Amino acid sequence: MPVVRDLRVLLRFRDFRRLLVVRLLSQSADGVYQVGLATYVVFSPEKATSPAAIASAMAVLLLPYSLVGPFAGVLLDRWRRRQVFLYGNLLRAILASGTALLVVGSAPDWLFYTSALFVTAVNRFILAGLSASLPRVVDTDRLVMANSLSPTAGTLAATAGGGLAFVARLLVADSDAAVVLLGALLYLVAGLASLRMAPGLLGPEPELVQPRLGAALASTARGLVGGVRHLTERRPAARALASMTLMRFCFGALTVMVLMLCRYAFSERESEGLALLGLALGFSAAGFFTAAVITPWAVGRLGRFGWMSGCAGAAAVLELALGLLFAPGPMLIAVFVLGLATQGAKISTDTVVQSTVNDAFRGRVFSLYDVLFNVAFVGAAAVAALMLPPDGRSVILVATVSVIYAVVAVTTARWRTAQASQ
């Protein structure tokens, strides 16, 4: 298979292998931790979950980071990225352990969300750093290939971590705290795995590194202005980010809908809904894997914006056709399509940003990228909360998402044509 051949080529790069191990461990821990949170917030029998409650939880966890995200990018462009992976994962292990204690102690919701917020905030440093580091461990000719396989492998690892969390919860009764502790252990292992790489390997260049926090924060404002200016001068990167933000909005709205359908419409007991949600995660993972397999081939023939247009167009048609049936079988197929389209477009977006943004600005641009993701996701959750009835069935929401996908498909197709004519 081409994907196996491509993976073998990439694995010849020793530093790529080591960075990939850190990504797999870190994102598998994310999957475990996030499922632990989801089962505690959404599927606990004592909690009457509603779309508004889910949107509120997402806002608490994600919106505050939108204020510090750009600052994280500036720091990433000054701190050694290897050290970020080491200390960031160790910090998350400690914080996740604290979250588990709060679950056991039935702490107030605000305290629980505060703990989870800090874990999520550190996660933004890790993910942005992983993307910004890829060009340092593979050559330019293999960057598309690396962007296809590495983030997708991370997503699959997160899905596998989620599956592991489901198994842990089934094996241990009332095990939300045990699941969160399992995530903390994986964060610890991920931090230790980063020690296999040299501190300066992943950049940025030594003359850009400012080890003193005060010096880095003093230049934050100038760095942000410079990062935004640099992005506006790189029109393909700005366009790709705009398109991906809209697709992320669609993903967020449909995520809330799937949660409500699994919780109420398709199951009578919380355990049944949780099992169906786990199955949906598996179908989503299959879509991500399929995207990793076909995206290098598709980009080679359609171009990056052409493939983004194809992904959005397929989602516009199939999500509408399948989503309106409001049945478990079609929903699982729609989840697969959504995973394929989202990951295919993200691989193209990552490659556009990495290939057009200078290394000195990659950290802050990828952090801005994450901020756009968070704002779009929370905004989508808020919109879904207004549209969704208690059981999650909403024709208006499905139709709205389909229209947005169609707009992205047409716009990116025009950008591809404009690039081809230049």
C-alpha positions in Angstrom: 0.0 0.0 0.0 1.3 3.5 -0.8 0.7 4.7 2.8 2.8 1.8 4.2 5.6 2.7 1.7 5.4 6.4 2.7 5.5 5.5 6.3 8.6 3.4 5.8 10.3 6.3 4.0 9.5 8.7 6.9 10.6 6.3 9.6 14.1 6.3 8.1 14.4 9.7 9.6 15.5 9.0 13.2 14.3 12.4 14.6 11.0 12.0 12.8 10.5 8.6 14.6 11.2 10.2 18.0 8.9 13.1 17.4 6.2 10.8 16.2 6.5 8.7 19.5 6.0 11.9 21.5 3.0 12.8 19.4 1.4 9.3 19.7 1.9 9.1 23.5 0.7 12.7 24.0 -2.4 12.5 21.9 -3.3 9.1 23.2 -3.2 10.7 26.7 -5.5 13.4 25.3 -8.0 10.8 24.1 -8.1 9.1 27.5 -8.4 12.4 29.4 -11.1 13.9 27.1 -13.2 10.7 27.2 -12.8 10.8 31.0 -14.2 14.3 31.0 -16.9 13.6 28.5 -18.3 10.6 30.4 -18.2 12.6 33.7 -19.9 15.7 32.2 -22.3 14.2 29.6 -23.0 10.6 30.6 -23.0 10.6 34.4 -26.5 9.4 35.5 -26.8 12.3 38.0 -26.3 15.0 35.3 -29.2 16.1 33.0 -27.2 17.0 29.9 -28.6 19.5 27.4 -27.1 21.2 24.3 -26.7 24.3 26.4 -24.8 22.4 29.1 -22.4 21.0 26.5 -21.9 24.4 24.9 -21.2 25.9 28.3 -18.6 23.2 29.1 -16.9 23.8 25.8 -16.9 27.6 26.4 -15.4 27.1 29.9 -12.7 24.8 28.6 -11.8 26.5 25.3 -12.7 30.2 25.2 -10.3 31.3 27.9 -7.4 29.8 25.9 -8.4 32.1 23.0 -7.0 34.9 25.2 -3.7 33.2 25.9 -3.3 31.3 22.6 -1.4 34.0 20.7 0.9 34.5 23.7 1.6 30.8 23.5 2.7 31.2 19.9 5.1 33.9 20.7 6.6 31.8 23.5 6.9 28.8 21.2 9.0 30.9 18.9 11.4 31.6 21.7 11.4 28.5 23.8 13.1 25.3 22.7 10.3 23.1 21.5 11.7 19.9 22.9 11.6 21.5 26.4 8.0 22.5 25.8 7.2 18.8 25.2 9.1 17.7 28.2 7.8 20.2 30.8 4.4 20.6 29.3 3.6 16.9 29.5 5.0 16.6 33.0 2.8 19.5 34.0 -0.2 17.9 32.4 0.4 14.7 34.3 0.3 16.6 37.6 -2.8 18.6 36.6 -4.7 15.6 35.3 -4.0 13.8 38.6 -5.6 16.8 40.4 -8.6 16.5 38.1 -9.0 12.8 39.2 -9.0 13.8 42.8 -11.7 16.4 42.1 -13.9 13.8 40.5 -13.5 11.5 43.5 -14.2 14.3 45.9 -17.3 15.4 43.9 -15.9 18.9 43.8 -18.0 21.9 42.6 -18.3 22.2 38.8 -16.3 25.5 38.6 -13.3 23.9 40.3 -13.5 20.8 38.1 -13.6 23.0 34.9 -10.7 25.1 36.2 -8.5 22.1 36.5 -9.5 20.8 33.1 -9.0 24.2 31.6 -5.3 24.3 32.6 -4.7 20.8 31.1 -6.4 22.0 27.9 -4.3 25.2 27.8 -1.0 23.3 28.1 -2.3 21.0 25.4 -2.3 24.0 23.0 1.4 24.5 23.5 2.0 20.8 22.7 0.0 20.5 19.6 1.2 23.8 18.1 4.8 22.8 18.9 4.4 19.4 17.2 3.2 21.0 14.0 5.8 23.7 14.1 8.5 21.1 14.6 7.8 18.8 11.6 9.8 20.8 9.1 12.9 20.3 11.4 12.8 16.5 11.1 11.9 15.9 7.5 13.0 17.5 4.2 10.8 19.8 2.1 10.0 17.1 -0.5 8.4 14.9 2.2 6.6 17.6 4.1 3.2 16.8 2.5 3.7 13.1 3.3 4.7 13.9 6.9 1.6 16.2 7.3 -0.6 13.4 6.0 0.7 10.7 8.2 2.0 12.3 11.4 -1.1 14.4 12.5 -3.4 11.6 11.3 -1.4 9.1 13.3 -1.8 11.4 16.3 -5.6 11.6 15.8 -5.8 7.8 15.5 -3.7 7.6 18.7 -6.2 10.0 20.4 -9.1 7.8 19.2 -7.3 4.7 20.5 -6.8 6.4 23.8 -10.5 7.1 23.8 -11.2 3.5 23.2 -8.8 2.5 26.0 -10.7 4.9 28.2 -14.0 3.2 27.3 -12.6 -0.2 28.2 -11.2 1.1 31.5 -14.5 2.5 32.4 -16.3 -0.8 31.6 -13.8 -2.8 33.6 -13.9 -0.5 36.7 -17.4 0.6 37.9 -17.8 4.3 38.3 -14.3 4.8 37.0 -14.2 8.3 35.7 -11.4 9.1 38.1 -9.5 6.0 37.1 -9.7 7.0 33.5 -8.4 10.4 34.2 -5.5 8.9 36.2 -4.7 6.7 33.2 -4.4 9.8 31.1 -2.1 11.4 33.6 0.2 8.3 33.4 0.4 8.6 29.6 1.2 12.3 29.9 4.1 11.4 32.1 5.4 8.8 29.6 5.1 11.3 26.8 7.2 13.8 28.6 9.9 11.2 29.3 9.9 10.1 25.7 10.9 13.6 24.6 14.2 13.2 26.4 15.4 11.1 23.5 15.7 14.3 21.4 18.4 16.9 21.8 17.1 20.2 23.4 17.9 22.3 20.4 16.9 19.8 17.7 13.3 21.1 17.0 14.2 24.8 17.0 13.7 27.7 16.9 17.1 28.9 15.9 19.4 29.6 18.9 19.5 33.3 18.2 15.7 33.4 18.6 15.5 31.5 21.9 14.9 33.7 25.0 15.1 31.4 28.0 14.0 34.1 30.4 10.2 34.3 30.6 10.2 38.1 31.3 12.2 38.8 28.1 9.8 36.7 26.1 6.6 38.2 27.5 8.0 41.7 27.0 8.2 41.1 23.3 4.8 39.4 23.1 2.9 42.4 21.6 5.6 43.0 19.0 5.6 39.3 18.2 1.9 39.1 17.7 1.8 42.1 15.4 4.7 40.6 13.4 3.0 37.2 13.2 -0.3 38.7 12.0 1.5 40.8 9.5 3.5 37.9 8.3 0.3 35.8 7.9 -1.4 38.6 5.9 1.6 38.6 3.5 1.1 34.9 3.0 -2.2 34.9 1.3 -2.4 31.1 0.6 -1.9 30.5 4.3 -4.6 33.0 5.3 -7.1 31.5 2.9 -6.4 28.0 4.0 -6.9 29.0 7.7 -10.2 30.8 6.8 -11.5 27.7 5.0 -10.4 25.3 7.8 -12.1 27.5 10.4 -15.4 27.3 8.7 -15.1 23.5 8.4 -14.2 23.4 12.1 -17.4 25.3 12.8 -19.4 22.6 11.0 -17.5 19.9 12.8 -18.3 21.4 16.2 -22.0 21.8 15.5 -22.3 18.2 14.3 -20.3 17.0 17.3 -22.9 18.4 19.7 -25.7 16.9 17.6 -24.0 13.4 17.7 -23.5 13.7 21.5 -27.2 14.5 22.0 -28.4 11.8 19.6 -26.2 9.1 21.4 -27.3 10.4 24.8 -31.1 10.6 24.2 -32.4 9.7 20.7 -30.7 6.4 20.0 -30.5 4.9 23.5 -32.5 4.5 26.7 -29.7 4.0 29.1 -26.4 6.0 29.6 -24.3 2.8 29.1 -26.0 2.2 25.7 -25.4 5.8 24.6 -21.8 5.7 25.7 -21.2 2.5 23.7 -22.7 4.1 20.6 -20.5 7.2 21.1 -17.5 4.9 21.2 -18.6 3.2 18.0 -19.0 6.7 16.4 -15.4 7.5 17.5 -14.2 4.4 15.7 -16.0 5.4 12.5 -14.5 8.8 12.8 -11.0 7.3 13.2 -11.6 5.2 10.1 -12.3 8.4 8.2 -9.1 10.0 9.5 -7.1 7.0 8.4 -8.7 7.0 5.0 -7.8 10.7 4.6 -4.2 9.9 5.5 -4.1 7.2 2.8 -5.6 9.2 -0.1 -4.6 12.8 0.6 -1.1 12.7 -0.8 -2.4 11.1 -4.0 -5.4 13.6 -4.1 -3.2 16.7 -3.5 -0.8 15.5 -6.2 -3.6 15.5 -8.7 -6.0 18.3 -7.5 -3.6 20.6 -5.6 -4.0 21.6 -2.0 -7.0 23.9 -2.5 -8.5 21.5 -5.0 -8.5 18.7 -2.5 -9.9 21.0 0.2 -12.7 21.8 -2.2 -13.4 18.1 -2.8 -13.5 17.4 0.9 -15.9 20.2 1.6 -18.1 19.4 -1.4 -18.4 15.7 -0.4 -19.3 16.7 3.1 -21.9 19.2 1.9 -23.7 16.5 -0.1 -23.3 13.4 2.1 -23.8 15.0 5.5 -27.1 16.4 4.2 -28.2 13.1 2.6 -27.3 11.0 5.6 -27.8 13.3 8.5 -31.5 14.0 7.7 -32.4 10.3 8.3 -31.6 10.6 12.0 -30.8 6.9 12.4 -27.8 5.2 14.0 -26.6 3.5 10.7 -26.6 6.6 8.5 -25.2 8.6 11.4 -22.1 6.4 11.6 -21.5 6.7 7.9 -21.9 10.4 8.1 -19.4 10.5 11.0 -16.9 8.6 8.7 -17.4 11.1 5.9 -17.0 14.0 8.4 -13.7 12.5 9.7 -12.4 12.0 6.2 -13.3 15.5 5.0 -12.1 17.3 8.1 -8.7 15.5 8.2 -8.2 15.7 4.5 -8.7 19.5 4.6 -6.5 19.8 7.7 -3.6 18.0 6.1 -3.8 20.4 3.2 -4.1 23.4 5.5 -1.1 22.3 7.7 1.0 21.9 4.6 0.1 25.3 3.1 0.9 27.0 6.4 4.2 25.2 6.9 5.4 25.7 3.4 4.5 29.4 3.2 5.2 30.7 6.7 8.8 31.3 7.8 10.2 29.1 10.6 10.6 32.1 12.9 6.8 32.7 12.8 5.5 29.1 12.7 4.9 28.8 16.4 2.7 31.9 16.7 0.9 31.2 13.4 0.0 27.6 14.5 -1.1 29.0 17.9 -3.4 31.5 16.1 -4.5 28.5 14.1 -5.5 26.7 17.3 -7.3 29.8 18.6 -9.4 29.9 15.4 -10.2 26.2 15.9 -11.3 26.9 19.5 -13.5 29.9 18.7 -15.1 28.2 15.8 -15.8 25.1 17.8 -17.3 26.9 20.8 -19.3 29.2 18.5 -20.7 26.1 16.7 -21.6 24.6 20.1 -23.5 27.8 21.0 -25.4 27.8 17.7 -26.2 24.1 18.1 -27.5 24.8 21.6 -30.0 27.3 20.0 -31.1 25.0 17.2 -31.1 21.5 18.8 -34.1 20.1 20.5 -33.5 17.9 23.6 -33.2 14.7 21.6 -30.7 16.2 19.1 -32.8 16.0 15.9 -32.6 19.2 13.9 -33.2 19.5 10.2 -32.2 23.2 10.3 -28.8 22.5 11.8 -28.0 19.8 9.3 -29.1 22.0 6.4 -27.1 25.0 7.7 -23.9 22.9 8.0 -24.4 21.6 4.5 -24.7 25.1 3.1 -21.4 26.2 4.9 -19.6 23.2 3.5 -20.9 24.1 0.0 -19.6 27.7 0.3 -16.2 26.5 1.3 -16.1 24.0 -1.6 -17.0 26.7 -4.2 -14.6 29.3 -2.7 -11.6 27.0 -2.5 -12.2 25.8 -6.0 -12.0 29.4 -7.2 -8.7 29.9 -5.3 -7.3 26.8 -7.0 -8.3 28.1 -10.4 -6.8 31.5 -9.6 -3.5 29.9 -8.5 -3.4 27.8 -11.6 -3.8 30.9 -13.8 -0.9 32.8 -12.2 
